[in-house]
């Protein structure tokens, strides 16, 4: 299975960077392999697509990918499987004639399996695509996608058409269920949990967009920045949520969503994932394991430094003092020596820094030091524009 997964990853790295799609693809791959192995040696060979594969096709349709993406994914998986089987049989069967017979038989049956299953899988994709196009969800999804990509909204559509308080603080959620939950039950559970979270934060009903057979995206709009550190538990142990950082307006709508998806990636890849994963709790892990980009770093600087992320020369001196203080292991005396100033000057600047940031340095020491190190390398390009 890992060989097949790697083959798909090589072909579509951006496609599988999406944690939810990757999870669906892996589940479909595993189910195909187990079901195929169960019948490959039978005289009466029948091929039926597993439920996981049908759910995966529906997820691809809901995300707006073309059917060509679905077919190319299966072809890439087939190449990976063939590569794996050829390697295994070369090691396990020294007799070249017998190995050839096994390879031919395996190839014929795996090809028949794929061809037969693809008929039903493509039919499921087309049915889901057709249903999605002719429902009210379609226009909402298209408008949301346009906003996320910074594109003009579709004809007769605008952020106002979403009936969502777009000017308020926007908190993005990514919700999903484990595969133990049937696909027909997942939307109800996810809507219920998103509504519970909105109620707990004093928000109106959330803006909801289906993201797959077992997933949903949501946005909450609140007049004030909400506290996301203590959200209600999901309705079942098979339901999870990832939460982005609240930010105001359309820009906050765009920024919070990829943060929530990054948090989801960590939650789905961690061995002991929590029911609720907040981006601010895992942001450094996200950046170190695949989500690091200049926009994420710029957001880190703005979030962690607050009013200390100012372009004026006096504030720059305060930042330099904090950075040297952290480099010196928190020693005021050593910092004073490095800067050539009196220790009381260092104390005063540290006090000013904490006042501007709105928190004590020790409370977010690692984050603050990383933000200052990034500023040291990139310079004022990371600072907010006045």
NUVEX-246540 format. One record per residue (C-alpha): residue number from 1; x, y, z. Coordinates in nm, 4 decimals. Layout:
! NUVEX-246540
(r NUM,(X,Y,Z));
...
! end
This chain:
! NUVEX-246540
(r 1,(0.0000,0.0000,0.0000));
(r 2,(0.2838,0.2417,0.0784));
(r 3,(0.4310,0.1851,-0.2688));
(r 4,(0.0992,0.2682,-0.4329));
(r 5,(0.0566,0.5724,-0.2101));
(r 6,(0.4058,0.6903,-0.3040));
(r 7,(0.3282,0.6500,-0.6741));
(r 8,(0.0188,0.8689,-0.6402));
(r 9,(0.2125,1.1201,-0.4330));
(r 10,(0.4822,1.1441,-0.7006));
(r 11,(0.2242,1.2084,-0.9714));
(r 12,(-0.0015,1.4503,-0.7798));
(r 13,(0.1921,1.6057,-0.4896));
(r 14,(-0.0463,1.9043,-0.4616));
(r 15,(-0.3535,1.6818,-0.4840));
(r 16,(-0.2469,1.4702,-0.1885));
(r 17,(-0.1209,1.7649,0.0152));
(r 18,(-0.4880,1.7913,0.1138));
(r 19,(-0.5145,1.5858,0.4351));
(r 20,(-0.8766,1.4862,0.3796));
(r 21,(-0.8259,1.3756,0.0194));
(r 22,(-0.5095,1.1898,0.1174));
(r 23,(-0.7023,1.0054,0.3875));
(r 24,(-0.9776,0.9096,0.1423));
(r 25,(-0.7256,0.7921,-0.1180));
(r 26,(-0.5367,0.5804,0.1362));
(r 27,(-0.8601,0.4229,0.2586));
(r 28,(-0.9654,0.3423,-0.0984));
(r 29,(-0.6223,0.1986,-0.1818));
(r 30,(-0.6242,-0.0273,0.1230));
(r 31,(-0.9814,-0.1445,0.0590));
(r 32,(-0.9086,-0.2200,-0.3084));
(r 33,(-0.6021,-0.4236,-0.2155));
(r 34,(-0.7757,-0.6269,0.0582));
(r 35,(-1.0828,-0.6961,-0.1542));
(r 36,(-0.8722,-0.7907,-0.4561));
(r 37,(-0.6591,-1.0314,-0.2517));
(r 38,(-0.9756,-1.1973,-0.1216));
(r 39,(-1.0890,-1.2977,-0.4733));
(r 40,(-0.7765,-1.3066,-0.6905));
(r 41,(-0.7297,-1.6834,-0.6468));
(r 42,(-1.0919,-1.7831,-0.7013));
(r 43,(-1.2085,-1.9636,-1.0121));
(r 44,(-1.5072,-1.7312,-1.0294));
(r 45,(-1.3424,-1.3899,-1.0243));
(r 46,(-1.5736,-1.0942,-0.9582));
(r 47,(-1.4816,-0.7305,-0.9105));
(r 48,(-1.6894,-0.4901,-0.7022));
(r 49,(-1.5649,-0.1489,-0.5877));
(r 50,(-1.5321,-0.1157,-0.2094));
(r 51,(-1.7399,0.1447,-0.0282));
(r 52,(-1.4240,0.3412,0.0525));
(r 53,(-1.3505,0.3838,-0.3184));
(r 54,(-1.7015,0.5088,-0.3928));
(r 55,(-1.6787,0.7559,-0.1033));
(r 56,(-1.3428,0.8735,-0.2349));
(r 57,(-1.4899,0.9393,-0.5790));
(r 58,(-1.7684,1.1439,-0.4222));
(r 59,(-1.5153,1.3477,-0.2287));
(r 60,(-1.3196,1.4219,-0.5476));
(r 61,(-1.6446,1.5341,-0.7132));
(r 62,(-1.7406,1.7618,-0.4231));
(r 63,(-1.4007,1.9281,-0.4344));
(r 64,(-1.4574,2.0255,-0.7970));
(r 65,(-1.1829,1.8091,-0.9502));
(r 66,(-1.2484,1.6751,-1.2998));
(r 67,(-1.3073,1.3086,-1.3711));
(r 68,(-0.9678,1.3047,-1.5440));
(r 69,(-0.8041,1.3582,-1.2038));
(r 70,(-0.9889,1.0580,-1.0664));
(r 71,(-0.8842,0.8365,-1.3579));
(r 72,(-0.5217,0.9539,-1.3526));
(r 73,(-0.5047,0.8774,-0.9807));
(r 74,(-0.6114,0.5197,-1.0456));
(r 75,(-0.3613,0.4843,-1.3288));
(r 76,(-0.0834,0.6089,-1.1041));
(r 77,(-0.1934,0.3604,-0.8377));
(r 78,(-0.1884,0.0813,-1.0951));
(r 79,(0.1697,0.1681,-1.1915));
(r 80,(0.2726,0.1655,-0.8268));
(r 81,(0.1060,-0.1712,-0.7694));
(r 82,(0.2721,-0.3242,-1.0727));
(r 83,(0.6096,-0.1948,-0.9575));
(r 84,(0.5556,-0.3503,-0.6140));
(r 85,(0.4348,-0.6895,-0.7412));
(r 86,(0.7200,-0.7173,-0.9908));
(r 87,(0.9721,-0.6540,-0.7131));
(r 88,(0.8086,-0.9048,-0.4749));
(r 89,(0.7812,-1.1833,-0.7321));
(r 90,(1.1408,-1.1328,-0.8451));
(r 91,(1.2465,-1.1945,-0.4861));
(r 92,(1.0028,-1.4752,-0.4028));
(r 93,(0.9974,-1.6838,-0.7247));
(r 94,(1.3440,-1.7742,-0.8608));
(r 95,(1.1984,-1.9827,-1.1479));
(r 96,(1.1648,-1.7332,-1.4329));
(r 97,(0.9023,-1.9392,-1.6210));
(r 98,(0.6776,-1.9730,-1.3162));
(r 99,(0.7331,-1.6091,-1.2314));
(r 100,(0.6228,-1.5102,-1.5814));
(r 101,(0.3013,-1.7141,-1.5525));
(r 102,(0.2204,-1.5538,-1.2139));
(r 103,(0.2926,-1.2062,-1.3490));
(r 104,(0.0653,-1.2549,-1.6488));
(r 105,(-0.2164,-1.3937,-1.4319));
(r 106,(-0.1800,-1.1127,-1.1815));
(r 107,(-0.1734,-0.8506,-1.4554));
(r 108,(-0.4840,-0.9883,-1.6260));
(r 109,(-0.6843,-1.0048,-1.3034));
(r 110,(-0.5693,-0.6708,-1.1634));
(r 111,(-0.6539,-0.5031,-1.4949));
(r 112,(-0.9952,-0.6687,-1.5007));
(r 113,(-1.0507,-0.5599,-1.1404));
(r 114,(-0.9619,-0.2003,-1.2174));
(r 115,(-1.1695,-0.1813,-1.5354));
(r 116,(-1.4797,-0.3291,-1.3714));
(r 117,(-1.4499,-0.1204,-1.0563));
(r 118,(-1.3867,0.2018,-1.2453));
(r 119,(-1.7237,0.1750,-1.4201));
(r 120,(-1.9070,0.1973,-1.0867));
(r 121,(-1.6594,0.4472,-0.9371));
(r 122,(-1.6935,0.6872,-1.2302));
(r 123,(-2.0715,0.6464,-1.2166));
(r 124,(-2.0638,0.7447,-0.8476));
(r 125,(-1.8460,1.0443,-0.9319));
(r 126,(-2.0773,1.1621,-1.2119));
(r 127,(-2.3877,1.1156,-0.9971));
(r 128,(-2.2358,1.3174,-0.7128));
(r 129,(-2.1149,1.5858,-0.9525));
(r 130,(-2.4572,1.6142,-1.1163));
(r 131,(-2.6336,1.6276,-0.7795));
(r 132,(-2.3927,1.8912,-0.6511));
(r 133,(-2.4360,2.1128,-0.9569));
(r 134,(-2.8140,2.1161,-0.9207));
(r 135,(-2.8331,2.1950,-0.5485));
(r 136,(-2.8113,2.5241,-0.3618));
(r 137,(-2.4787,2.4048,-0.2206));
(r 138,(-2.3135,2.4369,-0.5615));
(r 139,(-2.3294,2.8153,-0.5836));
(r 140,(-2.2281,2.8546,-0.2188));
(r 141,(-1.9279,2.6301,-0.2750));
(r 142,(-1.8280,2.8167,-0.5911));
(r 143,(-1.8519,3.1518,-0.4091));
(r 144,(-1.6469,3.0254,-0.1143));
(r 145,(-1.3805,2.8818,-0.3454));
(r 146,(-1.3595,3.2121,-0.5325));
(r 147,(-1.3108,3.4017,-0.2057));
(r 148,(-1.0442,3.1580,-0.0874));
(r 149,(-0.8509,3.1956,-0.4121));
(r 150,(-0.8888,3.5734,-0.4249));
(r 151,(-1.0888,3.5517,-0.7452));
(r 152,(-1.4068,3.7369,-0.8475));
(r 153,(-1.7193,3.5636,-0.7217));
(r 154,(-1.9241,3.3729,-0.9830));
(r 155,(-2.1955,3.5522,-1.1786));
(r 156,(-2.4838,3.6597,-0.9528));
(r 157,(-2.2716,3.5697,-0.6534));
(r 158,(-2.0812,3.7700,-0.3967));
(r 159,(-1.9654,3.7316,-0.0371));
(r 160,(-2.2908,3.9051,0.0633));
(r 161,(-2.4941,3.6267,-0.0994));
(r 162,(-2.3535,3.3823,0.1556));
(r 163,(-2.5626,3.5478,0.4296));
(r 164,(-2.2582,3.5311,0.6508));
(r 165,(-2.1217,3.8205,0.8645));
(r 166,(-1.8072,3.8564,0.6534));
(r 167,(-1.6934,4.1772,0.8239));
(r 168,(-1.6719,4.0069,1.1638));
(r 169,(-1.3894,3.7935,1.3007));
(r 170,(-1.3709,3.4720,1.0974));
(r 171,(-1.2855,3.1400,1.2615));
(r 172,(-1.2456,2.8525,1.0158));
(r 173,(-1.3225,2.4944,1.1118));
(r 174,(-1.2424,2.1735,0.9285));
(r 175,(-1.4575,1.8886,1.0551));
(r 176,(-1.4417,1.5231,0.9646));
(r 177,(-1.5453,1.1788,1.0819));
(r 178,(-1.3512,0.8554,1.0926));
(r 179,(-1.4441,0.5948,0.8367));
(r 180,(-1.6336,0.4003,1.1042));
(r 181,(-1.9140,0.6528,1.0515));
(r 182,(-2.1243,0.5707,0.7406));
(r 183,(-2.1039,0.8422,0.4754));
(r 184,(-2.4811,0.9006,0.4907));
(r 185,(-2.4586,0.9864,0.8635));
(r 186,(-2.1435,1.2018,0.8527));
(r 187,(-2.3000,1.5297,0.7242));
(r 188,(-2.5568,1.5372,1.0057));
(r 189,(-2.2943,1.4773,1.2742));
(r 190,(-2.0639,1.7437,1.1313));
(r 191,(-2.3389,2.0041,1.0968));
(r 192,(-2.4464,1.9330,1.4525));
(r 193,(-2.0941,1.9754,1.5883));
(r 194,(-2.0271,2.2948,1.3896));
(r 195,(-2.3513,2.4411,1.5274));
(r 196,(-2.2542,2.3426,1.8831));
(r 197,(-1.9207,2.5216,1.8436));
(r 198,(-2.0942,2.8301,1.7024));
(r 199,(-2.3333,2.8341,1.9995));
(r 200,(-2.0448,2.8023,2.2454));
(r 201,(-1.8747,3.1077,2.0926));
(r 202,(-2.1910,3.3151,2.0698));
(r 203,(-2.1842,3.3054,1.6895));
(r 204,(-2.4808,3.2832,1.4500));
(r 205,(-2.5290,2.9615,1.2517));
(r 206,(-2.2040,2.8722,1.0723));
(r 207,(-2.1386,2.8919,0.7012));
(r 208,(-2.1040,2.5280,0.5913));
(r 209,(-1.9546,2.3733,0.2780));
(r 210,(-1.9272,2.0009,0.2173));
(r 211,(-1.5668,1.8986,0.1535));
(r 212,(-1.6111,1.5259,0.0992));
(r 213,(-1.8007,1.2129,0.1939));
(r 214,(-1.6755,1.2409,0.5528));
(r 215,(-1.5737,1.6070,0.5745));
(r 216,(-1.7063,1.9602,0.6052));
(r 217,(-1.5632,2.3132,0.6094));
(r 218,(-1.7186,2.5797,0.8298));
(r 219,(-1.6701,2.9466,0.9163));
(r 220,(-1.7944,3.1243,1.2265));
(r 221,(-1.8455,3.5015,1.2320));
(r 222,(-1.8262,3.6842,1.5668));
(r 223,(-1.8160,4.0591,1.6452));
(r 224,(-1.5164,4.0081,1.8756));
(r 225,(-1.2163,3.7781,1.8625));
(r 226,(-1.3402,3.4489,2.0167));
(r 227,(-1.1495,3.2325,2.2608));
(r 228,(-1.0963,2.8968,2.0893));
(r 229,(-0.9058,2.7249,2.3675));
(r 230,(-1.2057,2.5465,2.5216));
(r 231,(-1.4435,2.4236,2.2529));
(r 232,(-1.7180,2.1643,2.3136));
(r 233,(-1.6312,1.7993,2.2626));
(r 234,(-1.7520,1.6322,1.9419));
(r 235,(-2.0801,1.4359,1.9575));
(r 236,(-1.9013,1.1022,1.9018));
(r 237,(-1.5481,0.9682,1.9438));
(r 238,(-1.5323,0.9339,1.5642));
(r 239,(-1.5804,1.3073,1.4980));
(r 240,(-1.2936,1.5577,1.4982));
(r 241,(-1.2353,1.9236,1.4279));
(r 242,(-0.9387,2.1461,1.3420));
(r 243,(-0.9586,2.5174,1.4140));
(r 244,(-0.7891,2.8126,1.2467));
(r 245,(-0.6946,3.1398,1.4168));
(r 246,(-0.9708,3.4042,1.4203));
(r 247,(-0.9001,3.7081,1.2033));
(r 248,(-1.1310,3.9858,1.0807));
(r 249,(-1.2963,4.0282,0.7450));
(r 250,(-1.2482,3.8610,0.4090));
(r 251,(-0.8734,3.8380,0.4676));
(r 252,(-0.9410,3.6562,0.7939));
(r 253,(-1.1801,3.4239,0.6089));
(r 254,(-0.8967,3.3333,0.3718));
(r 255,(-0.6214,3.3090,0.6337));
(r 256,(-0.8033,3.1028,0.8942));
(r 257,(-0.9061,2.8269,0.6514));
(r 258,(-0.5590,2.7023,0.5438));
(r 259,(-0.4568,2.7168,0.9097));
(r 260,(-0.7434,2.4854,0.9994));
(r 261,(-0.6464,2.2504,0.7161));
(r 262,(-0.2851,2.2499,0.8326));
(r 263,(-0.4034,2.1606,1.1829));
(r 264,(-0.6124,1.8816,1.0289));
(r 265,(-0.3033,1.7437,0.8561));
(r 266,(-0.1248,1.7204,1.1894));
(r 267,(-0.4307,1.5648,1.3554));
(r 268,(-0.4689,1.2972,1.0872));
(r 269,(-0.0990,1.2082,1.0833));
(r 270,(-0.0366,1.2101,1.4601));
(r 271,(-0.0493,0.8775,1.6436));
(r 272,(-0.2590,1.0185,1.9286));
(r 273,(-0.4718,1.2897,1.7714));
(r 274,(-0.6973,1.4980,1.9920));
(r 275,(-1.0659,1.5475,1.9176));
(r 276,(-1.0001,1.9210,1.8769));
(r 277,(-0.6783,2.0538,1.7210));
(r 278,(-0.6225,2.4298,1.7281));
(r 279,(-0.3728,2.5681,1.4780));
(r 280,(-0.2111,2.8009,1.7306));
(r 281,(-0.1176,2.4960,1.9394));
(r 282,(0.0533,2.3182,1.6488));
(r 283,(0.1622,2.6041,1.4223));
(r 284,(0.5351,2.5439,1.4616));
(r 285,(0.4893,2.1721,1.3932));
(r 286,(0.2890,2.2619,1.0813));
(r 287,(0.5649,2.4883,0.9521));
(r 288,(0.8343,2.2320,1.0209));
(r 289,(0.6495,1.9453,0.8536));
(r 290,(0.5235,2.0847,0.5272));
(r 291,(0.3102,2.3969,0.5625));
(r 292,(0.5867,2.6537,0.5956));
(r 293,(0.5654,2.9432,0.3488));
(r 294,(0.6366,3.3140,0.3608));
(r 295,(0.2710,3.4029,0.4242));
(r 296,(0.2558,3.1683,0.7238));
(r 297,(0.5770,3.3213,0.8602));
(r 298,(0.4427,3.6727,0.8063));
(r 299,(0.1253,3.5761,0.9963));
(r 300,(0.3400,3.4300,1.2763));
(r 301,(0.5350,3.7570,1.3086));
(r 302,(0.2197,3.9677,1.3146));
(r 303,(0.0416,3.7376,1.5610));
(r 304,(0.3246,3.6826,1.8060));
(r 305,(0.4827,4.0283,1.8084));
(r 306,(0.1674,4.2383,1.7952));
(r 307,(0.2576,4.6079,1.8214));
(r 308,(0.6227,4.5073,1.8451));
(r 309,(0.6018,4.4370,1.4700));
(r 310,(0.6400,4.8064,1.3914));
(r 311,(0.8691,4.9641,1.1321));
(r 312,(0.9885,5.2569,1.3480));
(r 313,(1.3503,5.2697,1.4614));
(r 314,(1.2750,5.2871,1.8390));
(r 315,(1.0614,4.9715,1.8180));
(r 316,(1.3289,4.8002,1.6089));
(r 317,(1.5757,4.8638,1.8956));
(r 318,(1.3334,4.7030,2.1397));
(r 319,(1.3006,4.4004,1.9095));
(r 320,(1.6785,4.3714,1.8846));
(r 321,(1.6995,4.3766,2.2633));
(r 322,(1.4429,4.0989,2.2991));
(r 323,(1.6232,3.8912,2.0373));
(r 324,(1.9616,3.9326,2.2092));
(r 325,(1.7979,3.8599,2.5442));
(r 326,(1.6661,3.5287,2.4103));
(r 327,(2.0000,3.4495,2.2432));
(r 328,(2.1687,3.5110,2.5787));
(r 329,(1.9514,3.2528,2.7488));
(r 330,(1.7435,3.5108,2.9332));
(r 331,(2.0385,3.6810,3.1047));
(r 332,(1.9895,4.0558,3.1446));
(r 333,(2.3586,4.1055,3.2293));
(r 334,(2.4792,3.9190,2.9223));
(r 335,(2.2312,4.1072,2.7033));
(r 336,(2.3556,4.4415,2.8381));
(r 337,(2.7147,4.3412,2.7614));
(r 338,(2.6249,4.2342,2.4078));
(r 339,(2.4408,4.5592,2.3346));
(r 340,(2.6809,4.7854,2.5269));
(r 341,(2.4023,4.9369,2.7387));
(r 342,(2.3124,4.9458,3.1080));
(r 343,(2.1194,4.6518,3.2544));
(r 344,(1.8342,4.8875,3.3512));
(r 345,(1.8029,4.9850,2.9841));
(r 346,(1.7572,4.6194,2.8969));
(r 347,(1.4921,4.5798,3.1680));
(r 348,(1.3069,4.8875,3.0434));
(r 349,(1.3071,4.7671,2.6814));
(r 350,(1.1877,4.4196,2.7826));
(r 351,(0.9032,4.5793,2.9767));
(r 352,(0.8140,4.7896,2.6711));
(r 353,(0.8248,4.4811,2.4512));
(r 354,(0.5854,4.2880,2.6744));
(r 355,(0.3504,4.5836,2.6874));
(r 356,(0.3454,4.6050,2.3085));
(r 357,(0.3000,4.2302,2.2624));
(r 358,(0.0363,4.2071,2.5329));
(r 359,(0.2003,3.9061,2.6964));
(r 360,(0.5058,3.8032,2.8932));
(r 361,(0.8005,3.6880,2.6861));
(r 362,(0.8301,3.3602,2.8775));
(r 363,(0.4720,3.2609,2.7974));
(r 364,(0.5465,3.2303,2.4241));
(r 365,(0.9244,3.2229,2.4302));
(r 366,(0.9790,2.9748,2.1445));
(r 367,(0.7254,3.1436,1.9138));
(r 368,(0.8602,3.4921,1.9831));
(r 369,(1.2195,3.3847,1.9266));
(r 370,(1.1280,3.2155,1.5991));
(r 371,(0.9421,3.5271,1.4819));
(r 372,(1.2437,3.7449,1.5658));
(r 373,(1.4845,3.5054,1.3950));
(r 374,(1.2726,3.5143,1.0801));
(r 375,(1.2682,3.8949,1.0929));
(r 376,(1.6471,3.8949,1.1281));
(r 377,(1.6737,3.6971,0.8043));
(r 378,(1.3931,3.8483,0.5931));
(r 379,(1.3952,4.2007,0.7352));
(r 380,(1.1082,4.4457,0.7119));
(r 381,(0.9412,4.2458,0.4334));
(r 382,(0.7737,4.0409,0.7094));
(r 383,(0.6375,4.3448,0.8928));
(r 384,(0.2783,4.4600,0.8392));
(r 385,(0.2394,4.7422,0.5896));
(r 386,(0.1417,5.0697,0.7623));
! end
